[in-house]
Amino acid sequence: MEWRKLETQVEIDEFMQIVNDFHDSCINGLTYSSGTYVDEDYSMVMDTNPVVNLLIQRQSESMTNIELCLRGVTKFHINNDLDATLDILGARFIKHEDSFYWYSNENVEAETTTNFVCREIVWRSISK
């Protein structure tokens, strides 16, 4: 499936309705690229556009595997408390000013919440 860009809260709300607020989902994997690297002169080249690709699986017959591509990531916290459940029972996703905020728990203050903040987000359904 083609990448679809989310730009407005209305588009986010429609997306969240399609994926049932990520109820009964889990983060299956992720990749991170800071964009920063060391060049041939051993100088550090800084990039200000970190990218995270997040793979989410859902207990659903449709759109079982979803990939989110987050660009301009300013915050990314993944809950990896092995004494807590890592499944997502319902996520919260909002746009505020120029950033997108996603929380794996309706209670955004919960210690077991995985969350991110980014400047741009696209998504697609993938088959595995």
Sequence and secondary structure as in RCSB ss.txt:
>XXXX:A:sequence
MEWRKLETQVEIDEFMQIVNDFHDSCINGLTYSSGTYVDEDYSMVMDTNPVVNLLIQRQSESMTNIELCLRGVTK
FHINNDLDATLDILGARFIKHEDSFYWYSNENVEAETTTNFVCREIVWRSISK
>XXXX:A:secstr
   EEE SHHHHHHHHHHTGGGTTEEEEEEEEE   EE TTS EE  S  EEEEEEEESSSSS EEEEEEES  E
EE    TTS   BS  EEEEETTEEEEESSSSTT TT  EEEESEEEEEEE  
